Amino acid sequence: QNLPPINQDKSLVGDVSFVTDGTIQLHLTPKDITNSFRSGHVVNPLERGHIAYRTDDIEAFMAHLENCGVPYSDWGSDAVKGWHQIFFYDPIGNVIEVHQVLPDDKN
């Protein structure tokens, strides 16, 4: 399993370490409470960590969130090259990421 490349703009994600057992990936970053100010996104995934899920259809998932009235931050592929990422809050304030590997990048 290939690990994704981080975009060169370190101001968005800082220092990231990737580890995998071949099935599950962990992306480790230092806490960064000011990331939202630099990125311009409402949801800060580096404030206190988050869980991530992969989808095959990010557009359909975003439409589902919109239909349910759930606001989200669309990071596109700003942070991770070849991934379209969105972030939103669950009902108790935990950050959730959903991303899709873009067709030309199968990480």
N, CA and C atoms as a LAMMPS dump frame, in Angstrom:
ITEM: TIMESTEP
0
ITEM: NUMBER OF ATOMS
321
ITEM: BOX BOUNDS ff ff ff
-5.0000000000000000e+02 5.0000000000000000e+02
-5.0000000000000000e+02 5.0000000000000000e+02
-5.0000000000000000e+02 5.0000000000000000e+02
ITEM: ATOMS id mol type element x y z
1 1 1 N 0.843 -1.172 0
2 1 2 C 0 0 0
3 1 3 C 0.887 1.233 0
4 2 1 N 0.707 2.086 -0.987
5 2 2 C 1.484 3.317 -1.071
6 2 3 C 0.913 4.36 -0.132
7 3 1 N 1.79 5.135 0.479
8 3 2 C 1.352 6.225 1.334
9 3 3 C 1.288 7.494 0.508
10 4 1 N 0.333 8.37 0.803
11 4 2 C 0.119 9.547 -0.042
12 4 3 C 1.202 10.595 0.137
13 5 1 N 1.531 11.311 -0.938
14 5 2 C 2.469 12.423 -0.809
15 5 3 C 1.753 13.659 -0.277
16 6 1 N 2.423 14.375 0.58
17 6 2 C 1.887 15.624 1.108
18 6 3 C 2.274 16.74 0.151
19 7 1 N 1.358 17.69 -0.066
20 7 2 C 1.694 18.837 -0.896
21 7 3 C 2.817 19.625 -0.235
22 8 1 N 3.563 20.342 -1.026
23 8 2 C 4.766 21.02 -0.551
24 8 3 C 4.491 22.182 0.391
25 9 1 N 3.276 22.708 0.409
26 9 2 C 2.946 23.833 1.274
27 9 3 C 2.797 23.338 2.709
28 10 1 N 3.895 23.307 3.437
29 10 2 C 3.895 22.788 4.806
30 10 3 C 3.038 23.638 5.743
31 11 1 N 2.692 24.864 5.33
32 11 2 C 1.878 25.696 6.205
33 11 3 C 0.492 25.103 6.41
34 12 1 N 0.048 24.235 5.494
35 12 2 C -1.277 23.626 5.637
36 12 3 C -1.272 22.43 6.564
37 13 1 N -0.239 21.607 6.51
38 13 2 C -0.264 20.361 7.274
39 13 3 C 0.911 20.176 8.215
40 14 1 N 1.928 20.993 8.135
41 14 2 C 3.079 20.828 9.014
42 14 3 C 3.84 19.559 8.713
43 15 1 N 4.481 19.022 9.734
44 15 2 C 5.245 17.786 9.577
45 15 3 C 4.326 16.588 9.783
46 16 1 N 4.27 15.726 8.786
47 16 2 C 3.4 14.551 8.843
48 16 3 C 4.254 13.3 8.736
49 17 1 N 3.959 12.326 9.569
50 17 2 C 4.58 11.005 9.463
51 17 3 C 3.487 10.008 9.13
52 18 1 N 3.777 9.121 8.184
53 18 2 C 2.827 8.088 7.797
54 18 3 C 3.365 6.736 8.235
55 19 1 N 2.494 5.92 8.819
56 19 2 C 2.845 4.542 9.142
57 19 3 C 1.697 3.649 8.681
58 20 1 N 2.026 2.43 8.295
59 20 2 C 0.997 1.503 7.846
60 20 3 C 1.414 0.074 8.152
61 21 1 N 0.42 -0.767 8.331
62 21 2 C 0.664 -2.201 8.439
63 21 3 C 0.305 -2.894 7.132
64 22 1 N 0.037 -2.111 6.097
65 22 2 C -0.369 -2.636 4.804
66 22 3 C -1.87 -2.612 4.61
67 23 1 N -2.602 -2.432 5.696
68 23 2 C -4.061 -2.365 5.63
69 23 3 C -4.586 -1.044 6.172
70 24 1 N -4.09 -0.658 7.326
71 24 2 C -4.53 0.566 7.991
72 24 3 C -3.394 1.578 7.956
73 25 1 N -3.743 2.842 7.706
74 25 2 C -2.756 3.916 7.717
75 25 3 C -2.975 4.798 8.941
76 26 1 N -1.887 5.251 9.541
77 26 2 C -1.928 6.291 10.561
78 26 3 C -1.151 7.475 10.027
79 27 1 N -1.737 8.644 10.128
80 27 2 C -1.081 9.887 9.722
81 27 3 C -0.869 10.683 11.003
82 28 1 N 0.362 10.897 11.368
83 28 2 C 0.698 11.53 12.636
84 28 3 C 1.23 12.929 12.399
85 29 1 N 0.619 13.911 13.067
86 29 2 C 1.056 15.302 12.958
87 29 3 C 1.036 15.936 14.34
88 30 1 N 1.854 16.951 14.536
89 30 2 C 1.762 17.687 15.796
90 30 3 C 0.449 18.473 15.848
91 31 1 N -0.026 18.713 17.05
92 31 2 C -1.206 19.55 17.252
93 31 3 C -0.915 20.942 16.708
94 32 1 N -1.898 21.533 16.023
95 32 2 C -1.722 22.863 15.437
96 32 3 C -3.038 23.623 15.546
97 33 1 N -3.189 24.417 16.602
98 33 2 C -4.448 25.114 16.825
99 33 3 C -4.64 26.323 15.912
100 34 1 N -3.608 26.722 15.183
101 34 2 C -3.737 27.891 14.3
102 34 3 C -3.907 27.517 12.83
103 35 1 N -4.037 26.241 12.521
104 35 2 C -4.144 25.793 11.132
105 35 3 C -5.297 26.446 10.389
106 36 1 N -6.44 26.631 11.031
107 36 2 C -7.605 27.239 10.371
108 36 3 C -7.305 28.644 9.875
109 37 1 N -6.535 29.392 10.632
110 37 2 C -6.216 30.758 10.235
111 37 3 C -5.368 30.782 8.969
112 38 1 N -4.406 29.86 8.867
113 38 2 C -3.544 29.81 7.689
114 38 3 C -4.247 29.213 6.477
115 39 1 N -5.051 28.182 6.703
116 39 2 C -5.68 27.472 5.588
117 39 3 C -6.931 28.174 5.088
118 40 1 N -7.572 28.959 5.943
119 40 2 C -8.825 29.601 5.563
120 40 3 C -10.033 28.683 5.672
121 41 1 N -9.846 27.481 6.208
122 41 2 C -10.949 26.531 6.362
123 41 3 C -11.505 26.595 7.781
124 42 1 N -12.808 26.403 7.899
125 42 2 C -13.467 26.473 9.198
126 42 3 C -13.067 25.308 10.094
127 43 1 N -13.042 24.104 9.549
128 43 2 C -12.719 22.923 10.352
129 43 3 C -11.206 22.709 10.35
130 44 1 N -10.633 22.6 11.539
131 44 2 C -9.196 22.403 11.706
132 44 3 C -8.922 20.944 12.085
133 45 1 N -8.457 20.125 11.134
134 45 2 C -8.211 18.719 11.445
135 45 3 C -6.984 18.474 12.319
136 46 1 N -6.172 19.505 12.533
137 46 2 C -4.957 19.339 13.331
138 46 3 C -5.104 19.888 14.745
139 47 1 N -6.304 20.327 15.085
140 47 2 C -6.521 20.892 16.416
141 47 3 C -6.396 19.837 17.512
142 48 1 N -7.016 18.675 17.289
143 48 2 C -6.943 17.614 18.303
144 48 3 C -7.069 16.22 17.706
145 49 1 N -6.809 16.097 16.442
146 49 2 C -6.871 14.792 15.798
147 49 3 C -8.247 14.503 15.239
148 50 1 N -8.31 13.481 14.402
149 50 2 C -9.581 13.112 13.778
150 50 3 C -9.489 11.696 13.232
151 51 1 N -10.633 11.146 12.937
152 51 2 C -10.703 9.852 12.271
153 51 3 C -11.058 10.108 10.811
154 52 1 N -10.587 9.231 9.934
155 52 2 C -10.824 9.431 8.499
156 52 3 C -11.432 8.183 7.878
157 53 1 N -12.272 8.431 6.89
158 53 2 C -12.892 7.365 6.114
159 53 3 C -12.665 7.648 4.641
160 54 1 N -12.539 6.598 3.862
161 54 2 C -12.355 6.727 2.415
162 54 3 C -13.663 6.374 1.716
163 55 1 N -13.987 7.141 0.678
164 55 2 C -15.172 6.882 -0.129
165 55 3 C -14.773 6.78 -1.594
166 56 1 N -15.608 6.151 -2.373
167 56 2 C -15.399 6.1 -3.821
168 56 3 C -16.132 7.22 -4.538
169 57 1 N -16.959 7.995 -3.804
170 57 2 C -17.752 9.051 -4.437
171 57 3 C -17.903 10.231 -3.484
172 58 1 N -16.897 11.089 -3.447
173 58 2 C -16.9 12.234 -2.533
174 58 3 C -18.028 13.206 -2.854
175 59 1 N -18.347 13.363 -4.134
176 59 2 C -19.426 14.279 -4.521
177 59 3 C -20.76 13.815 -3.938
178 60 1 N -21.034 12.53 -4.013
179 60 2 C -22.281 11.996 -3.449
180 60 3 C -22.294 12.159 -1.933
181 61 1 N -21.136 11.986 -1.296
182 61 2 C -21.084 12.136 0.152
183 61 3 C -21.316 13.589 0.552
184 62 1 N -20.73 14.527 -0.2
185 62 2 C -20.964 15.942 0.093
186 62 3 C -22.438 16.289 -0.098
187 63 1 N -23.062 15.755 -1.141
188 63 2 C -24.492 15.994 -1.372
189 63 3 C -25.314 15.444 -0.207
190 64 1 N -24.922 14.288 0.312
191 64 2 C -25.615 13.699 1.46
192 64 3 C -25.509 14.622 2.68
193 65 1 N -24.306 15.139 2.949
194 65 2 C -24.141 16.064 4.072
195 65 3 C -25.007 17.301 3.887
196 66 1 N -25.005 17.846 2.669
197 66 2 C -25.812 19.037 2.391
198 66 3 C -27.296 18.752 2.598
199 67 1 N -27.775 17.606 2.128
200 67 2 C -29.184 17.234 2.306
201 67 3 C -29.552 17.075 3.774
202 68 1 N -28.571 16.693 4.585
203 68 2 C -28.798 16.522 6.024
204 68 3 C -28.532 17.804 6.81
205 69 1 N -28.108 18.867 6.123
206 69 2 C -27.832 20.132 6.79
207 69 3 C -26.551 20.15 7.591
208 70 1 N -25.59 19.318 7.216
209 70 2 C -24.314 19.245 7.933
210 70 3 C -23.276 20.092 7.197
211 71 1 N -22.787 21.168 7.813
212 71 2 C -21.746 21.974 7.169
213 71 3 C -20.408 21.242 7.18
214 72 1 N -19.588 21.514 6.169
215 72 2 C -18.278 20.87 6.071
216 72 3 C -17.285 21.82 5.425
217 73 1 N -16.009 21.536 5.618
218 73 2 C -14.929 22.268 4.953
219 73 3 C -14.396 21.399 3.83
220 74 1 N -14.422 21.923 2.625
221 74 2 C -13.935 21.199 1.447
222 74 3 C -12.49 21.611 1.192
223 75 1 N -11.558 20.744 1.566
224 75 2 C -10.136 21.023 1.388
225 75 3 C -9.657 20.644 -0.009
226 76 1 N -10.495 19.992 -0.793
227 76 2 C -10.038 19.545 -2.108
228 76 3 C -8.78 18.714 -1.942
229 77 1 N -7.787 18.984 -2.78
230 77 2 C -6.505 18.284 -2.645
231 77 3 C -5.412 19.247 -2.189
232 78 1 N -5.806 20.265 -1.402
233 78 2 C -4.848 21.261 -0.908
234 78 3 C -3.767 20.659 -0.021
235 79 1 N -4.122 19.7 0.809
236 79 2 C -3.17 19.168 1.79
237 79 3 C -2.479 17.896 1.326
238 80 1 N -3.236 16.977 0.752
239 80 2 C -2.677 15.693 0.326
240 80 3 C -2.86 15.552 -1.179
241 81 1 N -1.747 15.462 -1.872
242 81 2 C -1.783 15.346 -3.332
243 81 3 C -2.521 14.073 -3.74
244 82 1 N -3.494 14.229 -4.638
245 82 2 C -4.212 13.073 -5.15
246 82 3 C -5.399 12.629 -4.316
247 83 1 N -5.688 13.362 -3.238
248 83 2 C -6.855 13.063 -2.419
249 83 3 C -7.764 14.28 -2.391
250 84 1 N -9.068 14.068 -2.487
251 84 2 C -10.055 15.123 -2.245
252 84 3 C -10.572 14.892 -0.829
253 85 1 N -10.297 15.849 0.061
254 85 2 C -10.65 15.7 1.472
255 85 3 C -11.72 16.703 1.883
256 86 1 N -12.653 16.244 2.712
257 86 2 C -13.574 17.145 3.392
258 86 3 C -13.511 16.823 4.88
259 87 1 N -13.832 17.823 5.694
260 87 2 C -13.832 17.666 7.143
261 87 3 C -15.11 18.277 7.698
262 88 1 N -15.673 17.625 8.699
263 88 2 C -16.865 18.153 9.359
264 88 3 C -16.852 17.692 10.814
265 89 1 N -17.765 18.259 11.602
266 89 2 C -17.87 17.897 13.013
267 89 3 C -19.026 16.933 13.233
268 90 1 N -18.806 15.93 14.074
269 90 2 C -19.917 15.064 14.471
270 90 3 C -20.727 15.805 15.541
271 91 1 N -21.847 15.242 15.995
272 91 2 C -22.71 15.97 16.934
273 91 3 C -22.058 16.375 18.254
274 92 1 N -20.976 15.711 18.657
275 92 2 C -20.333 16.113 19.917
276 92 3 C -19.017 16.859 19.699
277 93 1 N -18.737 17.241 18.453
278 93 2 C -17.593 18.1 18.179
279 93 3 C -16.326 17.426 17.718
280 94 1 N -16.343 16.122 17.486
281 94 2 C -15.167 15.446 16.943
282 94 3 C -15.04 15.747 15.456
283 95 1 N -13.816 15.898 14.987
284 95 2 C -13.577 16.133 13.563
285 95 3 C -13.594 14.797 12.823
286 96 1 N -14.322 14.769 11.714
287 96 2 C -14.4 13.594 10.847
288 96 3 C -13.877 13.998 9.474
289 97 1 N -13.012 13.182 8.91
290 97 2 C -12.536 13.375 7.531
291 97 3 C -13.159 12.303 6.653
292 98 1 N -13.575 12.7 5.468
293 98 2 C -13.933 11.747 4.421
294 98 3 C -13.141 12.17 3.2
295 99 1 N -12.471 11.218 2.565
296 99 2 C -11.682 11.563 1.379
297 99 3 C -11.868 10.521 0.285
298 100 1 N -11.578 10.967 -0.913
299 100 2 C -11.571 10.075 -2.069
300 100 3 C -10.212 10.176 -2.725
301 101 1 N -9.631 9.03 -3.04
302 101 2 C -8.406 9.018 -3.832
303 101 3 C -8.814 9.373 -5.253
304 102 1 N -8.193 10.389 -5.804
305 102 2 C -8.549 10.833 -7.149
306 102 3 C -8.137 9.788 -8.181
307 103 1 N -8.861 9.7 -9.288
308 103 2 C -8.67 8.597 -10.248
309 103 3 C -7.239 8.351 -10.71
310 104 1 N -6.42 9.391 -10.829
311 104 2 C -5.061 9.189 -11.332
312 104 3 C -4.066 8.859 -10.228
313 105 1 N -4.526 8.655 -8.984
314 105 2 C -3.638 8.397 -7.855
315 105 3 C -4.287 7.356 -6.96
316 106 1 N -3.805 6.133 -6.965
317 106 2 C -4.447 5.032 -6.24
318 106 3 C -3.717 4.669 -4.952
319 107 1 N -3.469 5.629 -4.053
320 107 2 C -2.851 5.345 -2.751
321 107 3 C -3.834 4.664 -1.839
